Amino acid sequence: MFPVELPRRLIKMFTFVGDTVLDPFLGSGTTSLAALELDRNSVGFEINPEFLPFIEQKLGMGKHGEQRLFSQPEFKTIKQKLPNIDFEKEIKKLPYIFKDPVKLDKKVDPKQLQFGSKIDKNSEKREEYYTVKEIISPEMMVLKNDLKIKLIGIKVDTRKREKAIGYLEQKLTGQQVFLKYDDAVKKADGYKPVYLYLRNKTFINAHLIKENLVLVDESYEFKHRDRFLKYQGSSVSSRK
Ligand SMILES: C[S@@+](CC[C@H](N)C(=O)[O-])C[C@H]1O[C@@H](n2cnc3c(N)ncnc32)[C@H](O)[C@@H]1O
């Protein structure tokens, strides 16, 4: 149900007094109420007959109209007869039938893929724990729920690639991890950019840099950029 102010503004914007407004999904009749109050006619379709009493009440139809002081609008309710159609047969007659070739990957939880807007209001407060299934490279991993993640702010140092993977295996195997996101960083190539933490709050992105196993990726902006560069700077001596 939407507030009457919504159709009211739209009806004012797009119609004149005396015009007819159509709402193909009438629900409780809010659109028709706004139309009525603005001296427009209206027609509405509603598939669910249980809405009729609510529509009648909202619009002041029949006995609900007794209190009406000024206007005397006309109301008409038409009950559509059920059409006698064999839909399966009708569909077979169509020139072509669309079959969606894109199979949805049901294993991916869309709540994990949100950016900026939140699908449910608790999703940011609650820390969810995951385990890492596969380490593809020092910056890319796959979680057990098949979510592909990419660690924000780091890039592979090719000479230390194997050592970094070994370090991650040792840190992450059998461990619960949680993710934090950065609004400034956009998803690329199907990998969700994340800051990765062990359950005990060890910040994996930062540790990889401190341990001098990866480089800071300076090609884009991210929240912890200055901090990571500082870590990289202070690990120079160990690099030598
Ligand atoms: C979200 S509600 C509309 C609510 C309405 N804006 C209000 O403020 O009350 C959508 C309505 O469309 C109806 N509906 C869905 N499919 C329909 C169809 N094919 N024909 C007519 N009504 C349909 C549903 O029963 C539901 O009541």
Ligand as a Chemical Component Dictionary entry (heavy atoms), coordinates in Angstrom:
data_LIG
# 
_chem_comp.id                   LIG 
_chem_comp.type                 NON-POLYMER 
_chem_comp.pdbx_formal_charge   0 
_chem_comp.three_letter_code    LIG 
# 
loop_
_chem_comp_atom.comp_id 
_chem_comp_atom.atom_id 
_chem_comp_atom.alt_atom_id 
_chem_comp_atom.type_symbol 
_chem_comp_atom.charge 
_chem_comp_atom.model_Cartn_x 
_chem_comp_atom.model_Cartn_y 
_chem_comp_atom.model_Cartn_z 
_chem_comp_atom.pdbx_ordinal 
LIG C1  C1  C 0  1.072  -3.554 -4.239  1  
LIG S1  S1  S 1  -0.623 -3.816 -4.444  2  
LIG C2  C2  C 0  -1.181 -2.227 -4.855  3  
LIG C3  C3  C 0  -1.405 -1.416 -3.633  4  
LIG C4  C4  C 0  -2.065 -0.097 -3.920  5  
LIG N1  N1  N 0  -1.129 0.798  -4.571  6  
LIG C5  C5  C 0  -2.564 0.486  -2.614  7  
LIG O1  O1  O 0  -2.073 1.569  -2.208  8  
LIG O2  O2  O -1 -3.396 -0.128 -1.978  9  
LIG C6  C6  C 0  -0.694 -4.621 -5.973  10 
LIG C7  C7  C 0  -2.039 -5.255 -6.202  11 
LIG O3  O3  O 0  -2.077 -5.785 -7.521  12 
LIG C8  C8  C 0  -2.907 -6.917 -7.523  13 
LIG N2  N2  N 0  -2.633 -7.678 -8.723  14 
LIG C9  C9  C 0  -1.567 -8.484 -8.976  15 
LIG N3  N3  N 0  -1.660 -9.019 -10.197 16 
LIG C10 C10 C 0  -2.777 -8.532 -10.748 17 
LIG C11 C11 C 0  -3.405 -8.710 -12.011 18 
LIG N4  N4  N 0  -2.890 -9.495 -12.944 19 
LIG N5  N5  N 0  -4.529 -8.031 -12.249 20 
LIG C12 C12 C 0  -5.062 -7.224 -11.310 21 
LIG N6  N6  N 0  -4.516 -7.017 -10.087 22 
LIG C13 C13 C 0  -3.409 -7.672 -9.814  23 
LIG C14 C14 C 0  -2.546 -7.598 -6.214  24 
LIG O4  O4  O 0  -3.589 -8.450 -5.772  25 
LIG C15 C15 C 0  -2.321 -6.410 -5.280  26 
LIG O5  O5  O 0  -3.478 -6.120 -4.529  27 
# 
loop_
_chem_comp_bond.comp_id 
_chem_comp_bond.atom_id_1 
_chem_comp_bond.atom_id_2 
_chem_comp_bond.value_order 
_chem_comp_bond.pdbx_ordinal 
LIG C1  S1  SING 1  
LIG S1  C2  SING 2  
LIG S1  C6  SING 3  
LIG C2  C3  SING 4  
LIG C3  C4  SING 5  
LIG C4  N1  SING 6  
LIG C4  C5  SING 7  
LIG C5  O1  DOUB 8  
LIG C5  O2  SING 9  
LIG C6  C7  SING 10 
LIG C7  O3  SING 11 
LIG C7  C15 SING 12 
LIG O3  C8  SING 13 
LIG C8  N2  SING 14 
LIG C8  C14 SING 15 
LIG N2  C9  SING 16 
LIG N2  C13 SING 17 
LIG C9  N3  DOUB 18 
LIG N3  C10 SING 19 
LIG C10 C11 SING 20 
LIG C10 C13 DOUB 21 
LIG C11 N4  SING 22 
LIG C11 N5  DOUB 23 
LIG N5  C12 SING 24 
LIG C12 N6  DOUB 25 
LIG N6  C13 SING 26 
LIG C14 O4  SING 27 
LIG C14 C15 SING 28 
LIG C15 O5  SING 29 
# 
